[in-house]
Amino acid sequence: MKALLTTAALFAAALFILDVPAALAQTTFDAGGDGSSWEDPKNWTAGVPDEDDLVTIGKSYTVELDQGNGVADSLSIAGELNITGYSLTVDGSTSSSHTITRSVYLRDGSSSLVFTGRNHSISGSGGAIIGEHNTAMIDDDGSSRQLTIASGFTIQGALTIDMSLVNNGTVLADDGTTEGSRDRLLLDLGTYTGSGLFEVTRALGGNPVYLEFDATGVTATGLATGFTVSPNGTLDCETTVTTTKAASLSFTGGKIIADAGVTVTFN
C-alpha cells in the first residue's frame, strides 16, 4: 500500500510540475565589458539577451544596439536604449508586459522595435519610445499584434507605427532629425483606439510636422482626450478618424487635412 501511495504521489507531483508555467529567464545589463554594447556578453549578467530573456537595464546605464539585431522576451528599462541601424524583436511568449521609465530611441531610418508572439503592453510614467527618422518603425512583423501604451507613457518624434495601437498615453508628433521636407509620425495599418492624446506640434526652427493616419478603411475611435494641433503642425487624415467619447480638439493654428472621401468627426 505504501508503495502504491508513493507512486500515486509522484505521479500527481509530475502533473503539477507540468502545469507550472516556465520561469522567465533574466539578464541584466551591468556594463562589465565595454560598458555600452548590447552585443558584448560581458556587459550582461547572463550573457547577450536571447528570445527567452527578461532584459533589464538600470537607470544609470545607456546601451547601444548598433552592431546587429537583438532579441528579447520582455523589457524592463529604467535607463536608455539606443537602436541604430538594426532591429530589436520582442517576442513576449512568457511575458508581454513591458516597463520603460526612461527612453528607447530609434536613431535612424533602419531602426525598428518589433513586437511579435502576442499582444503587448508598455507602462512607465515618464517613459518614451522616441523616433528620429520617418522610416524608423514600431512594427508587428505582419503578425497582426496589438500594442497598448499606458497613461503616462509617450510615443513621439518622427517614425512609423505599423501595428494596431491602443493609446492610453500620448502619441506626440514633433521634431525628429529627419533631413527631408517634413517630420512625420505615421500611423499605418491596424486600428487606433484608447483614452489618450494624439498631439502634433513643432519646436522652433524645425521641419513642418505631420501626424498622419494612413490605414484605408480603419477608424481611429474612442479617443477620450482627443487631438491637439499646434502652430505649424498638421493632422493629416488619409483614413476615417472618429472620436466617440466627447473628445476635445485643441486647435491653435495648425492644419487639419482630410483626403477626398475621408470623414473626420470630432464628438
C-alpha positions as CSV (number, residue, x, y, z in Angstrom):
1,M,0.0,0.0,0.0
2,K,2.8,2.4,0.9
3,A,4.5,1.8,-2.5
4,L,1.2,2.4,-4.3
5,L,0.7,5.7,-2.4
6,T,4.2,6.8,-3.1
7,T,3.8,6.1,-6.8
8,A,0.5,8.0,-6.9
9,A,2.0,10.9,-5.1
10,L,4.9,11.0,-7.5
11,F,2.5,10.9,-10.5
12,A,0.5,13.8,-9.1
13,A,3.6,15.8,-8.4
14,A,4.7,15.3,-12.0
15,L,1.4,16.5,-13.3
16,F,1.7,19.6,-11.1
17,I,5.1,20.4,-12.4
18,L,3.9,20.1,-16.0
19,D,1.2,22.7,-15.3
20,V,3.6,25.3,-13.8
21,P,4.5,27.9,-16.4
22,A,8.1,28.2,-17.4
23,A,10.0,30.8,-15.3
24,L,11.2,33.9,-17.2
25,A,15.0,33.9,-17.6
26,Q,16.6,37.2,-16.9
27,T,19.8,39.0,-18.0
28,T,20.7,42.4,-16.5
29,F,23.0,45.0,-18.0
30,D,25.9,45.6,-15.6
31,A,28.5,47.2,-18.0
32,G,31.1,44.6,-17.2
33,G,32.5,44.6,-20.7
34,D,33.0,47.6,-22.9
35,G,30.3,49.4,-20.9
36,S,27.7,50.1,-23.6
37,S,27.3,47.5,-26.3
38,W,24.2,45.2,-26.4
39,E,26.3,42.7,-28.3
40,D,29.1,42.4,-25.7
41,P,28.3,39.3,-23.5
42,K,30.4,40.7,-20.7
43,N,28.0,43.6,-20.3
44,W,25.3,41.2,-19.1
45,T,24.9,39.1,-16.0
46,A,23.7,36.1,-18.1
47,G,25.2,36.9,-21.5
48,V,23.7,38.6,-24.5
49,P,19.8,38.5,-24.3
50,D,18.0,35.8,-26.2
51,E,14.3,35.4,-27.1
52,D,13.6,33.8,-23.6
53,D,15.0,36.7,-21.5
54,L,13.6,39.5,-19.5
55,V,16.0,42.3,-20.4
56,T,16.8,44.7,-17.5
57,I,18.6,48.0,-18.0
58,G,19.1,50.1,-14.8
59,K,18.7,53.8,-14.7
60,S,22.4,54.6,-14.7
61,Y,23.1,52.8,-18.0
62,T,23.0,53.7,-21.7
63,V,23.0,50.7,-24.0
64,E,23.8,50.8,-27.7
65,L,22.3,48.2,-30.1
66,D,24.2,49.1,-33.2
67,Q,26.2,46.0,-34.3
68,G,23.4,43.5,-35.1
69,N,19.8,42.7,-34.5
70,G,18.7,41.9,-30.9
71,V,16.0,39.8,-29.4
72,A,14.2,39.6,-26.0
73,D,11.2,38.1,-24.4
74,S,10.3,41.2,-22.4
75,L,11.8,44.6,-21.4
76,S,12.4,46.4,-18.1
77,I,14.2,49.6,-19.0
78,A,15.0,52.4,-16.5
79,G,18.0,53.6,-18.4
80,E,18.4,54.5,-22.1
81,L,18.5,52.1,-25.1
82,N,19.6,53.4,-28.5
83,I,18.8,51.3,-31.5
84,T,20.7,52.4,-34.6
85,G,20.6,50.6,-37.9
86,Y,19.1,47.4,-36.6
87,S,16.0,45.9,-35.0
88,L,15.1,44.6,-31.6
89,T,12.4,41.9,-31.7
90,V,10.4,41.4,-28.5
91,D,8.6,38.1,-28.5
92,G,6.6,38.2,-25.3
93,S,6.0,34.4,-25.2
94,T,6.5,34.3,-21.4
95,S,5.6,38.0,-20.5
96,S,4.3,40.6,-22.9
97,S,4.0,43.3,-20.3
98,H,7.0,45.7,-20.5
99,T,8.1,48.6,-18.3
100,I,10.0,51.6,-19.8
101,T,10.5,54.5,-17.4
102,R,13.1,56.4,-19.4
103,S,13.8,56.1,-23.2
104,V,14.2,53.8,-26.1
105,Y,15.5,55.7,-29.2
106,L,15.1,54.7,-32.8
107,R,18.1,56.6,-34.1
108,D,17.8,56.3,-37.9
109,G,15.6,55.1,-40.7
110,S,16.8,51.5,-40.5
111,S,16.0,51.2,-36.8
112,S,13.0,49.2,-35.6
113,L,11.3,47.8,-32.5
114,V,9.3,44.7,-33.4
115,F,6.6,43.2,-31.2
116,T,5.6,39.6,-32.1
117,G,4.2,36.5,-30.5
118,R,1.2,38.0,-28.8
119,N,-0.4,41.4,-27.9
120,H,1.9,43.6,-25.9
121,S,1.6,46.4,-23.4
122,I,4.0,49.1,-22.2
123,S,3.8,51.1,-18.9
124,G,6.1,53.5,-17.3
125,S,5.3,57.1,-16.1
126,G,7.6,59.4,-17.9
127,G,8.8,56.7,-20.3
128,A,9.0,57.1,-24.0
129,I,9.8,55.5,-27.4
130,I,11.4,58.2,-29.5
131,G,11.9,58.1,-33.3
132,E,14.4,60.2,-35.1
133,H,13.5,59.3,-38.7
134,N,10.3,59.0,-40.7
135,T,11.0,55.4,-41.6
136,A,12.1,54.2,-38.1
137,M,9.5,51.5,-37.2
138,I,7.4,50.2,-34.4
139,D,6.1,47.0,-36.1
140,D,4.5,43.6,-35.6
141,D,6.3,41.9,-38.5
142,G,3.0,41.1,-40.1
143,S,1.8,39.1,-37.1
144,S,-1.3,41.2,-36.5
145,R,-0.5,42.1,-32.9
146,Q,-1.7,45.0,-30.8
147,L,0.4,47.4,-28.7
148,T,-1.2,49.1,-25.7
149,I,0.6,52.1,-24.1
150,A,-0.5,53.1,-20.6
151,S,-1.3,56.5,-19.1
152,G,2.0,58.4,-18.6
153,F,3.8,56.7,-21.5
154,T,4.7,58.5,-24.8
155,I,5.5,57.5,-28.3
156,Q,7.0,60.6,-30.0
157,G,9.1,62.0,-32.8
158,A,9.4,61.0,-36.4
159,L,8.6,57.4,-37.0
160,T,6.1,54.9,-38.4
161,I,3.8,52.7,-36.3
162,D,2.8,49.7,-38.4
163,M,0.6,47.8,-36.0
164,S,-2.7,48.2,-34.1
165,L,-2.3,50.7,-31.2
166,V,-4.4,51.3,-28.0
167,N,-3.2,54.7,-27.0
168,N,-4.0,55.4,-23.3
169,G,-0.9,57.7,-23.0
170,T,0.3,60.2,-25.6
171,V,1.3,59.9,-29.2
172,L,3.3,63.1,-30.0
173,A,4.4,64.1,-33.5
174,D,7.2,66.6,-33.0
175,D,10.7,67.4,-34.4
176,G,12.9,64.5,-35.1
177,T,16.1,64.7,-37.0
178,T,14.8,63.9,-40.5
179,E,16.6,65.8,-43.2
180,G,13.7,65.7,-45.6
181,S,11.0,68.3,-46.1
182,R,9.0,67.3,-43.1
183,D,8.9,65.2,-39.9
184,R,6.1,62.7,-39.8
185,L,4.7,60.3,-37.3
186,L,2.7,57.9,-39.5
187,L,0.0,55.5,-38.1
188,D,-0.1,52.8,-40.8
189,L,-2.4,49.7,-40.8
190,G,-4.2,48.3,-37.7
191,T,-6.7,50.1,-35.5
192,Y,-6.2,53.1,-33.2
193,T,-8.3,53.3,-30.0
194,G,-7.9,54.2,-26.4
195,S,-8.3,57.1,-24.0
196,G,-5.1,59.0,-24.6
197,L,-4.0,62.1,-26.6
198,F,-2.7,62.4,-30.2
199,E,-0.7,65.6,-30.4
200,V,1.1,67.3,-33.2
201,T,3.5,70.2,-32.5
202,R,6.8,71.7,-33.7
203,A,9.8,73.1,-32.0
204,L,11.1,76.5,-33.2
205,G,13.3,76.1,-36.3
206,G,12.3,72.6,-37.1
207,N,10.7,71.0,-40.1
208,P,6.9,71.1,-40.6
209,V,5.4,68.2,-38.5
210,Y,2.6,65.8,-39.6
211,L,0.6,63.3,-37.7
212,E,-0.8,61.0,-40.4
213,F,-3.4,58.4,-40.2
214,D,-2.9,56.1,-43.2
215,A,-4.9,52.9,-42.9
216,T,-7.5,52.5,-45.6
217,G,-10.9,51.5,-44.1
218,V,-9.7,51.7,-40.5
219,T,-11.2,54.1,-37.9
220,A,-9.5,55.7,-35.1
221,T,-12.1,55.6,-32.3
222,G,-12.7,56.1,-28.7
223,L,-10.3,58.9,-28.1
224,A,-11.4,60.4,-24.8
225,T,-8.7,63.0,-24.7
226,G,-8.6,63.7,-28.4
227,F,-6.3,65.8,-30.5
228,T,-4.0,68.8,-30.0
229,V,-2.8,70.6,-33.2
230,S,-0.3,73.3,-32.6
231,P,1.1,76.0,-34.9
232,N,3.0,74.5,-37.9
233,G,1.6,71.1,-37.1
234,T,-0.7,69.2,-39.4
235,L,-3.2,66.4,-38.6
236,D,-3.3,64.5,-41.9
237,C,-6.3,62.1,-42.2
238,E,-5.9,59.6,-45.1
239,T,-8.5,57.3,-43.4
240,T,-11.6,57.9,-41.3
241,V,-11.0,59.4,-37.9
242,T,-13.8,59.5,-35.4
243,T,-13.8,60.4,-31.7
244,T,-16.6,58.7,-29.8
245,K,-16.1,59.8,-26.1
246,A,-16.6,63.5,-26.1
247,A,-13.0,64.1,-27.1
248,S,-11.7,67.6,-27.3
249,L,-9.9,69.2,-30.2
250,S,-7.4,71.9,-29.3
251,F,-6.5,73.8,-32.4
252,T,-4.0,76.7,-32.2
253,G,-3.0,77.5,-35.7
254,G,-2.0,74.2,-37.4
255,K,-3.9,72.4,-40.1
256,I,-6.3,69.5,-40.4
257,I,-6.3,67.8,-43.8
258,A,-8.8,65.1,-44.9
259,D,-8.3,63.3,-48.2
260,A,-11.1,63.1,-50.7
261,G,-13.8,60.8,-49.4
262,V,-12.5,60.8,-45.9
263,T,-14.7,61.8,-42.9
264,V,-13.2,63.4,-39.8
265,T,-15.6,63.7,-36.9
266,F,-14.8,65.3,-33.5
267,N,-17.5,64.5,-30.9
